[in-house]
Amino acid sequence: EAQVTQNPRYLITVTGKKLTVTCSQNMNHEYMSWYRQDPGLGLRQIYYSMNVEVTDKGDVPEGYKVSRKEKRNFPLILESPSPNQTSLYFCASSLFSDRWYNNEQFFGPGTRLTVL
Amino acid sequence: QKEVEQNSGPLSVPEGAIASLNCTYSDRGSQSFFWYRQYSGKSPELIMFIYSNGDKEDGRFTAQLNKASQYVSLLIRDSQPSDSATYLCAVNLRPGLHNQGGKLIFGQGTELSVKP
C-alpha cells in the first residue's frame, strides 16, 4: 500500500529534551516536506527536500533540523524543544517532475507533539 | 495580504444543499490549485485539483477556477453530514520560482458543517 508513515503518533516531552520524528514514504517520491498545523494558522511549511541531500527552509524553520540521507526517509529533529513547538506535525511527499501541475502531496497520519 | 485566503467559517448548510467554498490567492503566476479535505485530527486528503480556467467536475464535487480574478472555489452538491470537515485550498508556486516548483501554499481552511 502506498503510504507515508510517521512515528511517533503522539509524544509528550519536556523543554530541552532532543527528539526526532521519523517520516518514511514508499512511493519513490523525490519531494518531501514537513508542516506544522496550529489552530487558525493552517498548514505552515517547516522544511522541504527536493531529493537526497537537498533540503531547504520553509516558512517556519526556526528550532528544527532535517536530513535526507535516503530517498524514502525525512526525519524532523528538534534539538531543544520549547513549548511553542507544541503542535500537530505532518510529513508529506510528492513526485517532483515536469508534471508540476499535478504534484499531489500525500500526507502522513500526523504527530501530535506536546512540549511541557 | 496572505498568499492564500479562505473564509474560516464555520459554514453551515443543511443536508442535501450545495456548499460553496471559496479561496483567493495573491500570486498571479500560480498555475495549479488543490482542494484537500481534513477531518478533525486526521491528515489532509486530496479531493481534486484544477489548473485550467473554468469548471472541473468529479462526482458531487466541482472546482471552479478564474485566474483573472485569482479565485478558486469548490462546490459540493447534495451535501451529506459525512462532508463535515475542514476544506483546505492549496496553490502551487510557479515552477522555477525560487526552485520551489513542488511547494504548495495552503490557506487556513474553511470548516464546513452539514446539518441532518
Chai-1 contact restraints between the chains, C-beta under 6 A:
chainA,res_idxA,chainB,res_idxB,connection_type,confidence,min_distance_angstrom,max_distance_angstrom,comment,restraint_id
A,Y31,B,G102,contact,1.0,0.0,6.0,A-B,restraint_1
A,G42,B,F106,contact,1.0,0.0,6.0,A-B,restraint_2
A,G42,B,Q108,contact,1.0,0.0,6.0,A-B,restraint_3
A,G42,B,G109,contact,1.0,0.0,6.0,A-B,restraint_4
A,L43,B,F106,contact,1.0,0.0,6.0,A-B,restraint_5
A,F90,B,S43,contact,1.0,0.0,6.0,A-B,restraint_6
A,F96,B,G102,contact,1.0,0.0,6.0,A-B,restraint_7
A,W100,B,P95,contact,1.0,0.0,6.0,A-B,restraint_8
A,W100,B,G101,contact,1.0,0.0,6.0,A-B,restraint_9
A,Y101,B,Q31,contact,1.0,0.0,6.0,A-B,restraint_10
A,Y101,B,S32,contact,1.0,0.0,6.0,A-B,restraint_11
A,Y101,B,Y51,contact,1.0,0.0,6.0,A-B,restraint_12
A,N103,B,G102,contact,1.0,0.0,6.0,A-B,restraint_13
A,E104,B,L46,contact,1.0,0.0,6.0,A-B,restraint_14
A,Q105,B,L104,contact,1.0,0.0,6.0,A-B,restraint_15
A,F107,B,S43,contact,1.0,0.0,6.0,A-B,restraint_16
A,F107,B,P44,contact,1.0,0.0,6.0,A-B,restraint_17
A,P109,B,S43,contact,1.0,0.0,6.0,A-B,restraint_18
A,G110,B,S43,contact,1.0,0.0,6.0,A-B,restraint_19
